[in-house]
Amino acid sequence: MKYQNDIDKMNTNRNLFLMSLPIFVELLLQLLVGNVDQMMVSRVSQPSVAAIVNANQIMNLVIIVLSMASTAVTVILSQYLGAQDEKNASRTCMVSIVLIGGVSLAATILVFAGHTPLYRAIHVPEEVFDEASLYLLIVGAFILVQGFYLTFSAMIRAFAMVKEVMIISVIMNAMNIVGNAILINGWFGMPQLGAISTDISKLVGLALMIGMFFKSRRVKMGMSYLRPFPVQILKNLCLLAIPTGVESFSYNLSQMIILGIVNSFGTLVTVTKGYCTIFANIDYVYAMAIATATQIVLGYLIGARRLNDIQKRVNATLKVAIAACVGMAVLMCLGGKYIFLIFTDNPEIIALGRRILVIEIVLEIGRAVNIVMTKCLIAVGDVLTPTTVGITFQWVVAAAGSWLLGSKLGWGLEGVWIAMAADECVRGLIYAVHFKKERWKKNFKGVKTEAELGEA
């Protein structure tokens, strides 16, 4: 009875809000790890901003794939914790470290071996090619560190220790900002390589995350949990991580193609896209936070066999996410003239950027629904829908639409943004309608709900 009361307490609007706040701070600070470089470099060199934009596009592809794998860890681990299955919880942690470690090493090799043809494919301007390559190689050398950081972060988050993860993010990002200020400006005779600061901050963040994990003592760790190797747990992780990873990889690949289209408009437009992307990320970061908190709660509900509480929880999250995304987009639009001055005083960039922020309001309606429903579908084991629908619309609507509206019809960056808004809105609508049909319940066929257990 006490355990069910704990689940009741977790599944409240108040608790979800309190869980989402530290995740929001963490995600916002993670966002700054890459974007702080752009903010500081913008005062030194606009071409350097274009270099970082292109390098981050490839790193984002890697990080999103790793994030999807870590998301699978949170989903599976929270279900075992919800079912009070400590042995399989420990096995899940050990398998996760092996899985994401292997993926990280493979990604590092791909970045080092394939970054030149990738840059050529997306038409990186020659004047920033070498600088973009150097930045990418420095940051890419620490992909394994990033992978392990995300793994331990996912496991700690599954324990509902979201405040602890936030504190580590604050420390890591503070180090990155100070390090950037020193290295980008070449203070104290240091080399002007801000990317080194990013790597050092990630390494410190990982060390703190590992320390926090073992201090929590929520699960036992050891090689014995890999003997015999828990193949079923690996399979469960892969069944979530691979499809969602493929969808995320496809999304970022389509974004690289879109960036290639934008690059063809000139460096000034590429820089504008970079700034607008930063503002867009801020618009939807709280939606990501509350969706992540909801995903954790759904895992516990599933583990506790309370399937009938899920739809109500999802509906409440949707309302908050839409309000947060649209509200932030409207504020950004109204204050567009002033927020662009943080980065540049170029009147062409500011004028184009303000037009993009108007379109961004519509885009955020779809993105809010898209973010919440994708995470909730994954939480209930339905990875097929976001994978198939996502890949189809990313290419047919977002990428092809960007080419048609942006290049063919000559609408430029505005046309690209309209195509991306259409992609987000249509996908979000499809996911919401599909989830409401509750076909995902077949994934738990044979699992008795709490009410059915009571009747028995």
C-alpha positions in Angstrom: 0.0 0.0 0.0 2.8 2.4 0.9 4.4 1.8 -2.5 1.2 2.6 -4.3 0.9 5.8 -2.3 4.4 6.7 -3.5 3.3 6.2 -7.1 0.2 8.4 -6.4 2.4 11.1 -5.1 4.7 10.9 -8.1 1.8 11.0 -10.5 0.5 14.5 -9.5 0.7 17.8 -11.4 2.7 19.4 -8.6 5.3 16.6 -8.5 5.6 16.6 -12.2 6.2 20.3 -12.2 8.8 20.0 -9.5 10.5 17.2 -11.4 10.5 19.2 -14.6 12.2 22.3 -13.2 15.6 20.7 -12.5 15.4 18.9 -15.9 14.6 22.3 -17.5 17.7 23.9 -15.9 19.8 20.9 -16.9 18.6 20.9 -20.5 19.0 24.7 -20.8 22.5 24.5 -19.6 23.3 21.5 -21.9 22.1 23.7 -24.7 24.5 26.4 -23.7 27.5 24.0 -23.9 27.5 24.4 -27.7 25.8 27.7 -28.0 27.9 29.6 -25.6 30.7 29.2 -28.1 28.6 30.9 -30.7 27.6 33.7 -28.3 31.2 34.5 -27.4 32.7 34.0 -30.8 30.0 36.3 -32.4 31.8 39.2 -30.8 35.1 38.1 -32.4 34.3 36.8 -35.8 31.0 36.2 -37.8 32.7 33.6 -40.1 33.7 31.7 -37.0 30.0 31.5 -36.0 29.3 29.9 -39.3 32.1 27.4 -38.7 30.6 26.4 -35.3 27.1 26.2 -36.8 28.3 23.6 -39.3 30.4 21.7 -36.8 27.5 21.6 -34.2 25.2 20.2 -36.9 27.3 17.1 -37.1 27.9 16.9 -33.4 24.2 17.3 -32.8 23.6 14.3 -35.0 26.0 12.2 -32.8 24.6 13.6 -29.5 21.0 13.0 -30.5 21.7 9.3 -31.3 23.5 8.9 -27.9 20.6 10.7 -26.2 18.1 8.3 -27.8 20.1 5.4 -26.4 20.2 7.0 -23.0 16.4 7.6 -23.2 15.9 3.9 -23.7 17.9 3.4 -20.5 15.6 5.7 -18.5 12.5 4.1 -19.9 13.6 0.5 -19.2 15.2 1.2 -15.9 12.2 3.2 -14.6 9.9 0.3 -15.4 12.1 -2.1 -13.4 12.2 0.4 -10.5 8.5 0.8 -10.7 8.1 -3.0 -10.5 10.7 -3.1 -7.6 12.9 -5.5 -9.6 16.3 -4.6 -8.2 18.2 -7.4 -9.9 17.1 -6.4 -13.5 17.6 -2.7 -12.6 21.3 -3.5 -11.9 21.6 -5.5 -15.1 20.1 -2.7 -17.1 22.7 -0.2 -15.7 25.6 -2.5 -16.6 24.3 -3.3 -20.1 23.7 0.4 -20.8 27.3 1.2 -20.1 28.5 -1.4 -22.5 26.0 -0.5 -25.2 26.5 3.3 -25.2 30.2 2.9 -24.8 30.3 0.9 -28.0 28.1 3.3 -29.9 30.3 6.3 -28.7 33.5 4.7 -30.0 31.9 3.9 -33.3 30.6 7.5 -33.6 34.1 8.9 -32.8 35.7 6.8 -35.6 33.0 8.0 -38.1 33.5 11.7 -37.2 37.2 11.5 -37.6 37.1 9.5 -40.8 34.1 11.1 -42.5 33.9 14.7 -41.5 35.5 16.0 -44.7 33.1 14.4 -47.2 30.2 15.4 -44.9 31.3 19.0 -45.0 31.7 18.9 -48.7 28.2 17.4 -49.1 26.5 20.2 -47.1 28.5 22.9 -49.0 30.4 24.4 -46.0 31.9 27.7 -47.3 35.6 27.5 -48.1 36.4 30.4 -45.9 35.3 28.5 -42.8 36.1 25.0 -43.8 39.4 24.5 -42.0 38.1 26.2 -38.8 34.9 24.1 -38.8 37.0 20.9 -39.2 39.4 21.8 -36.3 36.5 22.7 -34.0 34.7 19.4 -34.9 37.8 17.2 -34.3 38.5 18.8 -30.9 35.0 18.3 -29.7 34.6 14.9 -31.4 37.6 13.5 -29.5 35.4 13.5 -26.4 32.3 11.7 -27.8 33.0 8.8 -25.5 33.0 11.1 -22.5 29.7 12.6 -23.8 28.2 9.1 -24.2 29.1 8.0 -20.6 27.8 11.3 -19.3 24.4 10.8 -20.9 24.3 7.2 -19.7 24.9 8.0 -16.0 22.6 11.0 -16.3 19.9 8.8 -17.7 20.3 6.3 -14.9 20.3 8.9 -12.1 17.2 10.5 -13.7 15.4 7.2 -13.6 16.0 7.2 -9.8 14.0 10.6 -9.9 17.2 12.3 -8.7 16.7 15.2 -11.1 18.0 17.9 -8.8 21.4 16.2 -8.5 21.7 16.0 -12.3 20.8 19.7 -12.5 23.6 20.7 -10.0 26.2 18.8 -12.0 25.0 20.6 -15.2 25.4 24.0 -13.4 28.9 23.2 -12.4 29.9 21.8 -15.8 28.4 24.8 -17.7 30.0 27.4 -15.4 33.3 25.8 -16.1 32.6 25.9 -19.8 31.7 29.6 -19.8 34.7 30.6 -17.8 37.0 28.5 -20.0 35.5 29.9 -23.1 36.1 33.4 -21.9 39.7 32.6 -21.3 40.4 30.6 -24.5 38.3 32.4 -27.1 39.9 35.7 -26.1 43.4 34.2 -25.6 43.7 35.6 -22.1 46.8 34.7 -20.0 48.6 33.6 -23.2 46.3 30.6 -23.8 45.5 29.4 -27.3 42.3 30.7 -28.9 40.5 27.4 -28.9 37.2 27.5 -27.1 36.4 23.9 -28.0 39.0 22.7 -25.5 37.0 24.3 -22.7 33.9 22.4 -23.9 35.9 19.1 -23.7 37.3 19.8 -20.2 33.9 20.7 -18.8 32.4 17.5 -20.1 35.1 15.5 -18.5 34.5 17.1 -15.1 30.8 16.6 -15.6 31.3 12.9 -16.2 33.4 12.5 -13.1 30.8 14.2 -10.9 28.0 12.2 -12.5 29.8 8.9 -11.8 30.5 10.0 -8.2 26.8 10.9 -7.7 25.6 7.6 -9.2 27.7 5.5 -6.8 26.9 7.7 -3.8 23.1 7.2 -4.4 23.5 3.4 -4.0 20.1 2.8 -5.6 21.3 -0.2 -7.5 24.2 -2.6 -7.1 26.9 -2.7 -9.8 29.4 -5.3 -10.8 30.6 -7.6 -13.6 28.6 -10.4 -12.1 25.4 -8.8 -13.5 26.8 -9.4 -17.0 27.2 -13.1 -16.3 25.4 -14.7 -18.0 25.0 -11.8 -20.3 21.4 -10.4 -20.0 20.6 -10.7 -23.7 16.9 -9.9 -23.2 17.7 -6.6 -21.5 20.1 -5.7 -24.3 17.3 -6.6 -26.8 14.8 -4.4 -24.9 17.2 -1.5 -25.0 17.9 -1.9 -28.6 14.3 -2.3 -29.6 13.8 1.2 -28.1 17.1 2.8 -28.9 17.7 1.6 -32.5 14.4 2.8 -34.0 14.4 6.1 -32.1 18.1 6.4 -32.9 17.5 5.8 -36.6 14.6 8.4 -36.5 16.9 10.9 -34.7 19.7 10.2 -37.1 17.4 10.7 -40.0 16.1 14.0 -38.5 19.6 15.4 -38.1 20.7 14.2 -41.5 17.7 16.0 -43.0 18.7 19.0 -41.0 22.2 18.8 -42.5 20.6 18.8 -46.0 18.5 21.8 -45.0 21.7 23.5 -43.7 23.3 22.8 -47.1 20.4 24.6 -48.7 20.8 27.5 -46.3 24.5 27.6 -46.9 23.8 28.1 -50.6 22.1 31.4 -49.6 25.3 32.8 -48.3 27.2 33.1 -45.0 25.0 35.9 -43.7 21.9 33.7 -44.0 23.7 30.8 -42.3 24.7 33.0 -39.4 21.0 34.1 -39.1 19.9 30.5 -39.1 22.4 29.8 -36.3 21.0 32.6 -34.1 17.4 31.7 -34.8 18.1 28.1 -33.9 19.4 29.2 -30.6 16.2 31.1 -29.9 14.1 28.2 -31.1 15.9 25.8 -28.8 15.1 28.1 -25.8 11.5 28.1 -26.9 11.0 24.4 -26.6 13.4 23.5 -23.8 10.7 23.4 -21.1 8.5 21.2 -23.3 11.5 18.8 -23.4 11.8 19.0 -19.6 8.2 18.3 -18.8 8.0 15.6 -21.5 11.1 13.9 -20.0 9.6 14.1 -16.5 6.4 12.6 -17.8 8.3 9.8 -19.5 9.8 8.9 -16.1 6.4 8.9 -14.4 4.9 6.8 -17.2 7.7 4.2 -16.7 6.8 3.9 -13.0 3.1 3.7 -13.8 3.8 0.9 -16.3 6.0 -0.9 -13.8 3.2 -0.6 -11.2 0.6 -1.8 -13.7 -1.4 1.4 -13.7 -2.1 1.7 -17.4 -5.4 3.5 -17.0 -3.7 6.6 -15.5 -1.5 7.2 -18.6 -3.7 9.0 -21.0 -4.8 11.6 -18.4 -1.2 12.3 -17.5 -0.2 12.8 -21.1 -3.1 15.2 -21.7 -2.1 17.3 -18.8 1.5 17.5 -20.1 0.4 18.4 -23.6 -1.5 21.5 -22.3 1.5 22.8 -20.3 4.0 22.1 -23.1 2.0 24.0 -25.8 1.5 26.9 -23.5 5.2 27.1 -22.7 6.5 26.7 -26.3 4.1 29.2 -27.8 4.4 31.7 -24.9 8.2 31.7 -25.3 8.0 32.0 -29.1 5.7 35.0 -28.8 8.1 36.7 -26.3 11.0 36.1 -28.6 9.1 37.5 -31.5 8.1 40.7 -29.6 11.6 41.2 -28.3 13.4 40.1 -31.6 15.1 43.5 -32.2 16.8 43.4 -28.9 17.7 39.8 -28.5 19.5 39.8 -31.9 21.6 42.7 -30.6 23.2 40.3 -28.1 25.0 38.7 -31.1 25.2 41.2 -33.9 24.3 44.8 -35.0 24.1 43.8 -38.6 20.7 45.2 -39.8 20.3 42.5 -42.5 20.6 39.7 -40.0 18.3 41.4 -37.6 15.6 42.1 -40.2 15.7 38.5 -41.6 15.8 37.0 -38.1 12.8 38.9 -36.9 10.8 37.6 -39.9 11.8 34.0 -39.0 10.7 34.5 -35.4 7.1 35.2 -36.6 7.0 31.9 -38.4 8.6 30.2 -35.3 5.4 30.9 -33.3 3.4 28.5 -35.6 6.3 26.0 -35.6 6.3 25.8 -31.8 2.7 24.7 -31.6 3.5 21.6 -33.6 6.9 21.1 -31.9 5.3 21.1 -28.4 2.9 18.3 -29.4 5.6 16.5 -31.3 8.1 16.5 -28.4 5.6 15.3 -25.8 3.9 12.6 -27.9 7.2 11.2 -29.2 8.5 10.7 -25.6 5.2 9.3 -24.4 5.0 6.9 -27.3 8.5 5.6 -26.6 7.6 5.3 -22.9 4.7 3.0 -23.7 6.8 0.9 -26.1 5.4 2.3 -29.4 8.6 3.2 -31.3 7.3 2.2 -34.7 5.0 5.2 -35.1 7.4 8.0 -34.3 10.1 6.2 -36.4 8.1 5.7 -39.6 6.1 8.9 -39.5 9.1 10.9 -38.4 11.4 9.7 -41.2 8.8 10.1 -43.9 7.8 13.7 -42.9 11.4 14.8 -42.2 12.3 14.2 -45.8 9.1 14.6 -47.7 7.9 17.8 -45.9 10.9 19.4 -44.2 13.8 18.7 -46.5 12.0 18.6 -49.8 9.8 21.5 -48.7 12.9 23.5 -47.8 14.3 23.0 -51.3 11.0 23.8 -53.0 10.1 26.9 -51.0 13.6 28.1 -50.1 15.5 27.5 -53.4 13.1 26.7 -56.2 10.5 29.4 -55.4 13.1 31.8 -54.0 11.6 32.3 -50.6 15.0 31.9 -48.9 15.3 31.2 -45.2 11.6 32.1 -44.7 10.6 29.2 -47.0 12.9 26.8 -45.2 11.2 27.8 -41.9 7.7 27.3 -43.3 8.6 23.8 -44.5 10.0 22.9 -41.0 6.9 24.3 -39.3 4.6 22.2 -41.6 6.7 19.1 -40.7 6.4 19.7 -37.0 2.7 20.5 -37.0 1.5 17.6 -39.1 3.7 15.0 -37.2 2.5 16.3 -33.9 -1.2 15.9 -34.9 -0.6 12.4 -36.2 1.1 11.3 -32.9 -1.6 12.8 -30.7 -4.5 11.1 -32.6 -2.6 7.8 -32.7 -1.8 7.8 -29.0 -5.4 8.6 -28.0 -6.5 5.4 -29.8 -4.6 3.5 -27.1 -3.3 0.8 -29.5 -0.1 0.9 -27.4 -1.9 -1.1 -24.7 -1.4 -4.2 -26.8 2.3 -4.0 -25.8 1.2 -4.9 -22.3 -1.3 -7.7 -23.2 -1.5 -10.2 -20.4 -0.2 -7.6 -17.8 -2.9 -7.0 -15.3 -3.8 -3.5 -14.3 -4.0 -2.4 -10.7 -7.8 -2.6 -10.7 -7.7 -6.1 -12.2 -5.2 -7.2 -9.5 -7.6 -5.8 -6.9 -10.5 -7.7 -8.3 -8.5 -10.9 -8.3 
